Amino acid sequence: MYTALIVDGNLDKAAEFHNEIKETRIDPMVLIHTSVIKAYLKFGKTKGALEAYLAMLAAGVAPNSYTYTVLIKGLAADPNFFGDAKKYLLEMMDKGKRPNVATFTAVIEGFAKQEDKAVEEEGKAFVWVMMDKGFVPNAKAIMNVLKGYRK
């Protein structure tokens, strides 16, 4: 991207891009892959987002916390991919990255929205697994799962 900007004569944009990368210390490949995942999710293409994530891994690009957040929130929003949201939330934690409250809440609300007693119990167990891994969850999200998410 940097080279393309220079070749196209956009030296100011190239310098801006270079400085942003330097300041944030974000690997440009992580940024690109995360943007692709985000674009798929924006257009409701959850399967495409998951495939883009898997392609990211296959390319040897390690996701950062933001990549995980984008992916997990998108997967949790689609009932067909809720199991993947749980899987990648645990993977995120196993790799030493801490989910933020929004990421955790998206998964917890996914449990609660299913309005199934067995799933509700699974949600409670999942909270304990997360806490065993050192995560201190948001009280509101926990209350949703413990009471059951009823609209």
Secondary structure, DSSP 8 states (H G I E B T S, - for coil): -HHHHHHTT-HHHHHHHHHHHHHHT--HHHHHHHHHHHHHHHTT-HHHHHHHHHHHHHTT----HHHHHHHHHHHHTSGGGHHHHHHHHHHHHHTT----HHHHHHHHHHHHHT--HHHHHHHHHHHHHHHHTT----HHHHHHHHH----
